[in-house]
């Protein structure tokens, strides 16, 4: 139960308690306190009564007697017939004082009850409204259809394009949007229409959301930010209502930017859900399509959205007039990574041995979020060592921690398992070193890690690659099989430790055959079934795009690639058997070795790349 609900129930209980207290007070007022009519008659007979005051009620003949005894005591008696009591008192020689019947109050009888009800309802409404405005948006009982977009006014946004590093081309392309928001007349004079929508696509952590914030901050315009999942609710029509309310609010603040993060949550391809075409998500998408480019006019409103699954978006939202531009936010190159590292290192004191250029060169494939996390982990290592600055060694430890996982140095492992792991990792490391397109080796370790591995061999990519060649993919398969081969050569047996290696090798080989057309027997045909989209409704009943005969050929071709890579990798490792033993013994001694120590084991030149690069038969 939330805090707001608890407060509401508390107010409700207080009101109920006040009502019961009022009723209880009223019941006390009508009690006789044990004084009876028989006692009163007995006191009359004994001449103990000094004076009687008769007070009739409005609903006569009922009323009450205020009795004063000669002893000074006072009694109260409620009677059903004041006329009878008056006659009785006169029979005993007393002259009672009879008060007049109280007049009926129209205010108490008619207005007061209504006033009490109105006050109670107003009190409850104020309490509910107060708790809803003070709580989160999920607790708003009366505002289901209102937009949940968060508004940031121009002066409140301090993020500028200068603070976004590693996205030079992306910032240049979006600079046009900033110019239009600042000087729209310059474009309208020549009949230019600014794009209504800009879709930022890219891998997680590349800086899509940061780029959108920087555009709004640079243009100094209001910025509405919302997540795609905030539109969809269990109640039908709520999402469409929120879309209408959001655009209505944006029109009042135009020119402005609406940013929808993770738009794939609401803009997936229609007709793919299990509920057909009438579910809540599709109604929300339809309303979004109408608002972006329908009969209405949304001048001065630019919609920006971010997603890493552009392949599952509905084609209607991707057409010109809605999202006119699709901007890919790619992984940063080596220069971009260095700029990002400098930005995140501004508030971190670095030692004189830290070389950001070298770190940028050895972090190929890292996103901006990965680089920020790398320096943050390095700073944490420095703080744990009671230092006020970050050393290069801290960054190296963080690099292993981010890429592989935390090392479990306290885990107890038998000597036999250590020996098997040492030869397994040595087999990987030798192939990383000998094969030309993979590696070089950064670290080899037989210390268990947090990902469940008994050891690891981490390569060090030194260059960015826009695409992967067939030769490199074959070499990747060979490297994956290196640990299994070393176990077979040394122990004449194999273990389950190569499970992930075999899965990786099989996946690469199958993609070569079915996706990239790298098989001479199968041909340059794409037989891929788009396994990445298996969760979409339209793929549940999607038939294969090829026959069972082709499936058999694919399986045979994948096996042929794995077998050939296995044989060539085995030949290389057997040629380097002396290095295999030296590396394993060094790992058993030190548990972890670096690049310099590993490369020192090689004391002669090995075959050139063209002599060992595998080719398909």
PEGI-V800862 format. One record per run of one state. SS is the DSSP state (@ for helix, = for strand, . for the rest). FROM is the first residue (numbers start at 1). TO is the last residue. If there is no record, write none. Layout:
SS_FROM_TO / SS_FROM_TO
//
This chain:
._1_2 / @_3_29 / ._30_36 / @_37_45 / ._46_48 / =_49_56 / ._57_62 / =_63_69 / ._70_73 / =_74_79 / ._80_81 / @_82_91 / ._92_96 / =_97_98 / ._99_105 / @_106_134 / ._135_136 / @_137_139 / ._140_149 / =_150_152 / ._153_153 / @_154_156 / ._157_160 / @_161_163 / ._164_167 / @_168_182 / ._183_183 / @_184_188 / ._189_196 / =_197_201 / ._202_207 / @_208_219 / ._220_221 / =_222_227 / @_228_230 / ._231_237 / @_238_252 / ._253_255 / =_256_261 / ._262_262 / @_263_265 / ._266_267 / =_268_268 / ._269_279 / @_280_292 / ._293_300 / =_301_307 / ._308_309 / @_310_312 / =_313_313 / ._314_314 / @_315_318 / ._319_324 / =_325_328 / ._329_333 / @_334_344 / ._345_349 / =_350_350 / ._351_355 / @_356_361 / ._362_367 / @_368_384 / ._385_389 / =_390_390 / ._391_391 / @_392_403 / ._404_406 / =_407_407 / ._408_414 / @_415_434 / ._435_440 / =_441_445 / ._446_448 / =_449_449 / ._450_455 / =_456_459 / ._460_469 / @_470_491 / ._492_495 / @_496_514 / ._515_530 / @_531_533 / ._534_536 / @_537_539 / ._540_547 / @_548_575 / ._576_576 / @_577_590 / ._591_591 / =_592_594 / @_595_599 / ._600_608 / @_609_612 / ._613_617
//
